[in-house]
């Protein structure tokens, strides 16, 4: 049985029935379902969406040491199709705010759809990548959109079926500090970063945000880009305490407060 289960009984039959499910996944590219907290979502069957839903809504890995509360302002960097954004927007409530960044056009469109069908008015979605300097850059696109990165991952992993590159897309890159200066939030409580190797670059473009708000941070790290230790060293100068833990969906998961 797949989790989360599709809302439609026909789709459940196609995706869960033995001997049928292999062909069912070829027929059903996206299905609609509902998470435990009541959010309506669309899951892409030929991507890593099911794993991401599991880590955010079931395992709640980003909330292990700190979680969003009513009235928080949360920054979601690398929002993908918006699963963490949806989870967080529910937690912060109408008095809170989520700023969600996703550069890939197709994932951003699905993020907007998720916000619309769930009537989430406390989210500011921005089709941007974040980095240390403003620019435009080519984003490498992979079969599993959770792998999209400015890095050529095949140089690290070699040619893998799950890492098939499907093209690239030119995207705008801004700094978090510049966005914060425009939006002028009164508080920033948590910053979640999953940018497939560019996590330290995001933080280098957020020095004023770190100084002014000292938000809690949760970030994935990878074999390419800065290591967890390098990010810890960078955050030490901003008086952060940090913890790095092994994480199957990446190399390490960093928590900072």
N, C-alpha and C positions, 0 to 999 in steps of 0.2 A: 504494500500500500504506500502510495506516495504521500508526502507531507510537505506543505498543506494540501488537503484533498480538494479537487475541483468542485465547484458548486453544482455543475451539471452532472446528472447521473450518466448521460451518454458519454461525456468526456471521461468520467471515472472508469467506465467500462473499457474505453479505448486505451487508457493509459495504465490501468491496473491489472487487466486480465492477462493471464499467462498465455503465451503464443500470439496474443493480439497486440500487446503493449509495444513491441518493437515497431510494428507498422503504425500503431496509433500515434507514436511520437513523430512520425513522418507526416501524418495528416494534421495533427493538432500542434500548431506552433506556439500558441498562447492560450492559457486558460485563466478564467476568473475564479477567485476563491476569497475566503475571509480569514483573517488572522484571529488569534485568540482574543486580542483586544478590540475586535470588531472592525478593523480596517479592511476595506475592499482593495484587493490588489490583483494585478495581472502578472502571471508567471510565464516566462518564455521557456519552453521545454528544451530548446536546443542550446541553452546557455547555462551558467552557473547560478541562476536565480534561486533555485530550490535550496542550494547550500547557503546562500546569503540570507534567505528568509529564516532558515533554521538557526543561524548564528545570531541573528538580530532579535527575532521574536520568541524563539525557544530557549536558546542558550544564553542570550543577552550578554554576550562576551564584552561588549563595550561598557556595560553597566556593572562590571564585577566589583569595582571599588568606589564608584560614585555614579549616580544616576540623575537625570534631569528631574526637576520639581516644578510645581506651579510658579509661573512668573519668570522662569529662567530665560535667558537668551543663549541659544546654542548655535554653533557654526558647524555645518556638515560639509567638509571638504572632500570631494570625490563621492558625490551622493548617488551615483549610478542612477537607477530608476526610482530611487526615493524611499526604499524600505526603512532605513534608519531615520530619514526625515519624517516619515509618517509616524513611526513609533515615538519619536521625540516630540512632535507637534501635539500629540495626544497628551503627553506627560506635562508639558509646559502650560497647556491650557490657553484660554483666550487672553490671559494677561501676559503670556510669554510670547516668544518669537524665535523662529528658526530661520537662519540664512543658509541656503543650500546651494552649493557650487557643483556643477557637472558640465564638462566641456563637450562630451560626445553627443551629437545631434539626436540620434535615435533614443538613447537613454534619457536625455533631457526631455524629449517629447513625452516619453512614458512617465517621467517624474511629474510633468505638468498634468497629465491625465489622472494620475493618482491623487494629486491635490484637488483636482476638480471634482472627481466622483466622490471624494470623501469630504468635500466642502471645508478644506483646511485653509482658512483665511489668515492664519498666523505665520505663514511661511513666505519668505521672499526668495524665489528660485532665480538663480543667475547662471546663464550659460557661459561659464568662464572656467578656466583652469587658474590655479593660484601658484605663484612662484616668488622668487627673490627680486625679479625685475619685470616691468611690463614689456610685452613683446607679442609676437605671433610665433607659433611653433607647430610643427607637425606631430600629431598624436598618432602613434601606431595602434591600429585597430586589430583585435583578435577575435576569433570565433566566440570565445567567452568574454563578453564586454567587461567583466570584472578584472580582466587582465590588461585592458587598454593602458598604454604607458608611453612616456616620452623615450623610454629605453627600448632597445631592440632585444627582446627577451631571448630570442633564439641564440644570441651570442653567449648566453649564460646556461641555457637548458638544452641547446641543440634543437633539432626538429622533432617536435612531439605532436601527436594527433590533437591533443587538447589545447595546443598552443599555435594552431594554424592562424597565420596572419591573413586578414581579409582586405587590407588596404590601409589607408591613412587619411587623416582629415586635418586641415589647418584650423587651429583654434586660437582664440585670444587668451593671453595670460595677463593677469593683474596681480598686485600684491594685496594681501589681506588688509594691511594698513591703509591703503588707498580706498578700499571699499568701506572700511570702518569710518574713515574720515568723511565720506559722502553720506553714509546712512546715519551716523551719529547715534548709535545705540547708547543707552544709559548704563548698560551692563553687558558683559559677556562672561558667561559662567563656565561653559564647556566648549572645547574645540575638538572635534573628531576628524582625523586625517587618514584617508586611505587613497593615496595617489600613486601607488605602484612604483615606488622608488624615489619620488620627489618630495618626501615628507620634510626633510631638512630644509629644502629650498622654500617650501611653504612657510616654515617657521622663520627663516631669514627675512622673509617679506612681511613678518608680523611682529617685529621687535617692539614697536610702540604699543601694539595691542597687548603684548605680554607684560610690558612695564605698567601700562595704565589699568589693566583689568585682572592680570594674573589668573587667567582661566585655567581650570583643570583641562588636561590634554590626554586623549587616548589616540594612539597612532600605530598603524601597522608598519613594520619594516621588512626589507626584502634583501636577497643576496646581491642585488644591484642597487645603486644609490647608497645613501648613508646608512651605516649600521645603527643598531639600537644604542651601542656605546657612544658613537659619535653624536647622536642626538642628545643623549644624556649629558655629555660634556658641554654641548651648546646651551642646554637649559639650566645648567648649574650657575651660569653667570646671571641668570634671572631669578636665582634663589628658589629653584624648584627642587623638590624631592622626586625621585623617579624609581620606577620598578619595571624591569624587562622580564617577560615570561615567554616560554616557548608557545608557539601557536601554529596549529596545522594548516591554517589558511594563508599563512605568510611565514617569514622566518621567525620574527618575534612580534609581540604586542607590547607596546610601551604605554605605561600609565604615568602621568606626572601631575603633581599638585603643589 
